[in-house]
Each structure stands twice: as structure tokens, then as C-alpha cells.
Amino acid sequence: MSRRLLHQPMGVVSVTRESRGGVGQQREQVGALGFHGKKVIGVPAAADPIDDLLARYGGEPGALIPLLQKVQERYGYLKGCHIQQIARFLKLSPSEVYGVLTFYAQFRLTPPGRTHVRVCQGTACHVRGGKRILQELESVLNVRAGSTSEDFEYSLEKIACFGACSLAPVVVVGSEVHGRMTPQKVRKLFEGNGRRLTEEKRLEAVQGGGE
């Protein structure tokens, strides 16, 4: 039995399973692949139910962004099957939907990590070293901003502003806000292999991290 990728238009790749036995071949579509740049991820052949979300909006193209937001809110990221369903509902091509969701940084095409790490890049954070904090997080967690680590442990996201400028620069890990961050404090919050420190060590790092 073999598996191969059949390239199709509009950024969608199908996976087929071929079995040879007796006369002829049997093909079964087992899934679809949505891709973002060079990263390809599998999605289920059966479409996730989003009919209730579609029903909230008319079939006008102006509903595209709100729909993408609602679907991502439910499933954590946007799969190939979501793109196809939304495109069909709004009478758009999948490539048009894909073009919009890849234009806006808020949309994800990969599953989110178990821990969501956000780093503020607003004006106050920027002038107080926010870019260095982001670079340190990318290095420590071994993941680029806007992506998920290969082990799905962490997602790293840049945020325009948290509204906590007095604490700049700010990093949010899950629901925990960490202010006045430095590269040293980032390294103390996370082990070198990207695993989270124990709660006791983490609190000690936050309270006593060097500048």
C-alpha cells in the first residue's frame, strides 16, 4: 500500500491511499492538507461542523473575517476543510479565503501549542526593549513569532498592545502577565530546552530576576 500527494489548485493538496490487488486499483481519499508557506499539516477528511456559525451570517463576502474569527475561536486554528466550507458559503474561491487569512497575523493555520506565549510590541514595550524580549523568546522556545513549536508545547505571538504600558515590556504566558521583562528574566522563566520551569522557580525568577 502506498500514499502519495496529489497537488490540486487553490492551495489544497489531497492524500489518496492506493491498494493494488487482483485487477485494477482502489483509491480512497483519506484527508486533505492545508498549507502555510512550506509547512504542511494534515486535516480530517470529514469536515468539522460549522453550519451553526455560517447560519449567523449572510452569504456576503463582508462576512469573511468575522467567520474566520469565529471558526478559529472554536477550533483553535483554521483547517483546510474550514477554508473550503467558508469559500463555498460565501461564493469565493478557496484561494481568495486563503489570501485573506494569511494577510492578517491573527489567523492561524497550525494547531496552537499547549501554552500560549504572547509578547507585547506596542510603543511603550518597544522603546523599553520589547524587540529584544521577542528575540530571546524565539531563541529560548525555539519557535518563530506567529508559529507553534514542533512538539506543540508553545505558540508564540506578537501583540500590538496589552494596555499595560506601566509594566513594559510585557510578556503573557497563558493567562499570567509578566511585566518589566528582560532577556535574563525570560531565560529564568523557561529552561533552555523550551520546557516551563516549576511554579516555585518561575515565581522566584519573576520576583528576583536581574535587570
Beta strands, then each sheet from edge to edge (+ up, - down):
strand 1: 2-8
strand 2: 12-20
strand 3: 25-36
strand 4: 39-44
strand 5: 115-120
strand 6: 147-148
strand 7: 154-159
strand 8: 171-173
strand 9: 176-178
sheet 1: 1+ 2- 3+ 4-
sheet 2: 6+ 7- 5- 8+ 9-
end
